[in-house]
Amino acid sequence: LIGTLPKVLTKLPSLNTVELPFNHMKGDLDIASEFESLNYLFLDNNKFEGSLPEYFKGPVVSINLGYNKLTGTLPYRYGESPLFCIVLKSNNLEGTIPVEWNNLGGLVILDLSRNNSTGTIPEIFTHKLGTLDLGNNKFYGSLPSSVGSRTPTSLYFNDNYFSGEIPDQWDELSSIEIVQLQNNALTGSVEKFLMNKFSIVSFWISNNYFTDPYPNWRGCYSLSSFKAYNNNYTKPLYPPLYGQVSIDLRANPINVTGEIYFIPVDYAYQIVDNYLCPYLTNDENKTLILVDPEYYNMKFCIMR
């Protein structure tokens, strides 16, 4: 479909869903404020321009306006609505997250990724939030501690300018499955955070300043990916004891001179860019296979 949103749609008093994704529609979204009974507005993957609708006359609960060419700031009046899902990813939005959004008591999904939003994150996420994606923006300051008081499953703060340590309140995130913090300026240790995270599947913290000690793997039964490329780890890592985990520790100043670590079989590591690694290589791509000397009569080789 091409063209703009027909204004005649606002004359349909019972219209509760506008769903026109993956088309070539353009123009502004001003008339989206005029639907009297609208609940769902899905116009993602089009070519809409201009600012976001300032408000919604109808009881809108879910919007997806991602992958358009929208500009401007986030409307504070959305905090007056019953929205539980806001997806605005991959636009050109700027400005900060309005503190009025704290009134979004039923908010479950908030995706502002791949915009130009900035500022610190207000401590507003204290409700039912399940997925929070603020990746690829220009946010800075500390990570919000308030998300630790809820049960989110996915947190994306990657590719911003966050600094400081992971808040202690995050230790209570018992249902978390995905955490992406890569490409920030975060410091401290992640040892305590990962303890007893029974549901966590992937934990990515590359390109930060995290230091020893390593995560405490106790209870990480579901973990399959730990990416800690280019941090400040200095010691070898003993892997989790549950299943097979892909671990990326490249570009860390790991020094194991004079130490031999016996590692269980079936763990694949990528740590060839460290200073010294007591692991065996099995191919030209330098994926490293760790062997248990109880079953294999082989010697460790030290690679530079």
Salt bridges, closest charged atoms under 4 A:
GLU34 OE1 - LYS57 NZ 3.26
GLU80 OE1 - ARG77 NE 3.56
ASP111 OD2 - LYS89 NZ 3.83
ASP171 OD2 - LYS192 NZ 3.33
ASP248 OD2 - ARG250 NH2 2.70
